[in-house]
Amino acid sequence: MLNIGFRLDANQQIGNGHFYRCLNFTNHLPRHKFKVFFITAKINESLKKILESNRINLINLSLESRKRNNKNIELQSMKKVITEKKISTLFLDKFIIDSDYEEKLSCMVDNLIIIDDVLDKKRHCSIIIDFNNLKKINTKDNIKSSLVQFFIDKRFFQRTSKKLEKIKTIMISFGSTDKHNVTEKLVKLLKSKLFDEFNFFVVVGMHNKRKTFIQKECNGMKNFKYIFSTNNIEKYMLNSDICIGSLGISIYERFFIGLPSIIINTSNTQEKLHKKLCDKNLIMSMGSAKNLFNIRFEKKMMQNLNDLERIKNLKEKIKSEFAFNNSVNVLNELKIK
């Protein structure tokens, strides 16, 4: 049996995207051949229960290594874990890039695989997973693109969102954290009489610090339904005509299930992806969260929601571009044997 490790974190600062995409990847592994370890600084109890139900071993790094910038102590902890658990392949899915850390870590395992969202710095590893398929040309054998399907929950491949006849039901979703508080601001704006004809699913993540205030904004509004930390988000996707949301792993979930998106970009690190998706006409964009929520924003949002033909074209385009490709053997691609 081969032992595989995943070094990742999930918290209020970075959200749960790294956790879930690694979890989704493990579901594509023949589990009778692999033993899986998630190595984290700290995760909450609900995520621990998810790991238990998926038969994934959790290893918490030492308290000392959790301290900010204590790289050397973390490397000592990682070396101990890798040696004791005999981990031969390690996936690194961390928000902060540190080339010295990666170089030393790569010497501890046979195969270090880095999941990279931006491809803007040199990495020290065996293989880089170009998560957002940003690489235009295959210049290096160790950069693997077009593997995003293996990091998406299989639930999103098994169903297709409803036929689009009219924009009536809209999902609002800005991830588990929503650091810029876009959800609350957006709900306040959409409560305007201008948007009375629409129904809204307001999906709020577990780390959202403004969840109580968002719920209060939704209370008493017949066309707003507040949904907190759901484990069944595909249910709301399937019953929505369009989603107003952010990028990250959730955009790919919506792509594969066939739900068009109006995007408000909330992260500087996702600028490349935002531009790429705009250029390919795969999303409708409202721009950056930093420059929103004025009179022009309200008018532009209404124009987008009323542009049924464009939304239908978006739906058809994402349907043609995002379908599970059974011909790809991800273990061979990543040289995991």
CORVENNOR-V224147 format. One record per residue. N is the residue number from 0. PSI is psi in whole degrees, 0 to 359 (none if undefined). BURIAL is 1 if it has 9 or more other ideal C-beta (glycine too) atoms within 8 Angstrom, else 0. Layout:
n: <N/N>
psi: <PSI/PSI>
burial: <BURIAL/BURIAL>
//
This chain:
n: <0/1/2/3/4/5/6/7/8/9/10/11/12/13/14/15/16/17/18/19/20/21/22/23/24/25/26/27/28/29/30/31/32/33/34/35/36/37/38/39/40/41/42/43/44/45/46/47/48/49/50/51/52/53/54/55/56/57/58/59/60/61/62/63/64/65/66/67/68/69/70/71/72/73/74/75/76/77/78/79/80/81/82/83/84/85/86/87/88/89/90/91/92/93/94/95/96/97/98/99/100/101/102/103/104/105/106/107/108/109/110/111/112/113/114/115/116/117/118/119/120/121/122/123/124/125/126/127/128/129/130/131/132/133/134/135/136/137/138/139/140/141/142/143/144/145/146/147/148/149/150/151/152/153/154/155/156/157/158/159/160/161/162/163/164/165/166/167/168/169/170/171/172/173/174/175/176/177/178/179/180/181/182/183/184/185/186/187/188/189/190/191/192/193/194/195/196/197/198/199/200/201/202/203/204/205/206/207/208/209/210/211/212/213/214/215/216/217/218/219/220/221/222/223/224/225/226/227/228/229/230/231/232/233/234/235/236/237/238/239/240/241/242/243/244/245/246/247/248/249/250/251/252/253/254/255/256/257/258/259/260/261/262/263/264/265/266/267/268/269/270/271/272/273/274/275/276/277/278/279/280/281/282/283/284/285/286/287/288/289/290/291/292/293/294/295/296/297/298/299/300/301/302/303/304/305/306/307/308/309/310/311/312/313/314/315/316/317/318/319/320/321/322/323/324/325/326/327/328/329/330/331/332/333/334/335/336>
psi: <136/134/125/135/152/114/114/169/159/122/185/334/317/352/195/6/317/320/309/324/327/320/315/322/322/336/351/1/139/100/340/347/346/142/129/136/129/122/116/163/314/135/161/173/323/323/326/319/324/318/317/316/338/9/44/132/131/132/118/129/161/155/322/321/348/344/144/135/14/64/317/322/322/319/322/318/318/319/320/315/313/320/311/321/357/50/122/329/128/126/131/116/71/148/321/131/128/106/324/317/314/318/316/323/323/336/348/343/164/327/105/120/122/131/115/128/340/336/46/4/158/136/150/101/177/316/140/127/112/85/319/11/48/341/125/326/143/87/335/135/337/2/118/120/175/34/8/331/333/356/13/139/137/340/328/354/343/347/161/139/161/159/137/113/324/146/107/317/128/130/139/123/119/38/185/341/306/62/332/5/40/322/309/316/320/318/316/319/318/351/354/149/337/331/19/336/350/152/144/131/114/100/120/133/165/334/5/115/344/19/320/320/323/318/319/323/327/333/135/356/115/332/12/129/121/128/119/127/56/145/6/49/334/332/317/328/315/335/13/155/333/158/136/116/194/186/222/196/331/331/324/326/317/322/310/332/347/27/119/156/140/118/134/111/125/6/132/328/349/13/318/315/318/313/317/314/326/314/326/3/44/351/162/135/138/8/201/148/338/335/34/184/54/189/320/322/315/316/318/320/316/320/317/316/334/352/73/320/319/320/321/318/321/314/316/321/316/330/322/331/335/96/147/130/103/348/349/125/101/329/322/320/321/5/43/116/none>
burial: <0/1/1/1/1/1/1/1/1/1/1/0/0/1/1/1/1/1/1/1/1/1/1/1/1/1/1/0/1/0/0/0/0/1/0/1/1/1/1/1/0/0/1/0/0/0/1/1/0/1/1/0/0/1/0/1/1/1/1/0/1/0/0/0/1/1/0/0/0/1/1/0/1/1/1/1/1/1/1/0/1/1/0/0/1/0/1/1/1/1/1/1/1/1/0/0/0/0/1/0/1/1/1/1/1/1/0/1/1/0/1/1/1/1/1/1/1/1/1/0/0/0/1/1/1/1/1/1/1/1/1/1/0/1/1/0/0/0/0/0/0/0/1/1/1/0/1/1/1/1/1/1/0/0/0/1/1/0/0/0/1/0/0/1/0/0/1/0/1/1/1/1/1/1/1/1/1/1/0/0/0/1/1/1/1/1/1/0/1/1/1/0/0/0/1/0/0/1/1/1/1/1/1/1/1/1/1/1/0/1/1/0/0/1/1/0/1/1/0/0/0/0/0/1/0/1/1/0/0/1/0/0/1/1/0/1/1/1/0/1/1/1/1/1/1/1/1/1/1/1/1/1/1/1/1/1/1/1/1/1/1/1/1/1/1/1/1/0/0/1/1/1/1/1/0/1/1/1/0/0/0/1/1/1/1/1/0/0/1/0/0/1/0/0/0/0/1/1/0/1/1/1/0/1/1/0/1/1/0/1/1/1/1/1/1/0/1/1/1/0/0/0/0/0/0/0/0/1/0/1/0/0/1/1/0/0/0>
//
